[in-house]
Amino acid sequence: MIRLVAIDIDGTLLDSRWRLPARNRDAVLACAARGVEVALVTGRAYGFARPIVDLLPCPVTVIASNGALVRLSTGVTALRHTMPRAIARAVLAAGAAYRRNVALTFDRPRDGQMVFERVDRSDPVRLAYAERNIAYLSEVAPLESALTEDPLVVMFNGAVAAMRQLAALLRELPEAPAFSVNLTEYEDRDISFVDVLTAGCTKGATLAEWARRQGYARGEVMALGDNLNDVGMLEAAGLPVVMGNAVEALRARGWHITASNDEAGVADAIDRFVLTR
């Protein structure tokens, strides 16, 4: 019996236009009505995930920032995995050539959850993103001076090829044993995110930790995802389900494949593996 359903947000729960399909919403509500815990497990910072949570009028646990933070439905922090400031500084220094779009993420109530050195206002997409999330953003230069507390994530973003180069560079640093590198790619849009977290921190590790705390066996956990940063989460679940729109690296793993995010694949998987059982 499934007691915890872990769902990625972008490319999974939301369709390709970042909308919540009604069928997915209803399936999540049906899970909660049966006493099944629903967790949104996302690379988004908590404040950026909150608008999606607000669309779901039921208890929802949020595992945010690729596993660095767990907050309850009340907004209270239940788990937090921060990176030592000295390691964050070393990562920023090593990634100096990729500093155009880099940010620090913190566990804060509202202002300054994500700190940029400079928001790129010349890019309409980045500007719109900043304006939508203005309540959680701030700008501090140089970015190192924002490290007044240990951050959750050092986040870079850019073209896929450049971010692959950065990830390889970071993994060769002397400090590499002190951090983990999470890569999320959208090749069709040529954009990628490199999230650097404290050592051992991934979606999968935190999902497994949370399941143990809640008293769930691995076989009682179902996870749904679509991208490279979801691999650990899917491996941590007794029932991993891959979206039809997932990257090939996931679809080739031999896990269950549901419909795409534009076809409410989350609802199909919940109907099949949770509600009909």
Disulfide bonds with the S-S distance in Angstrom:
none
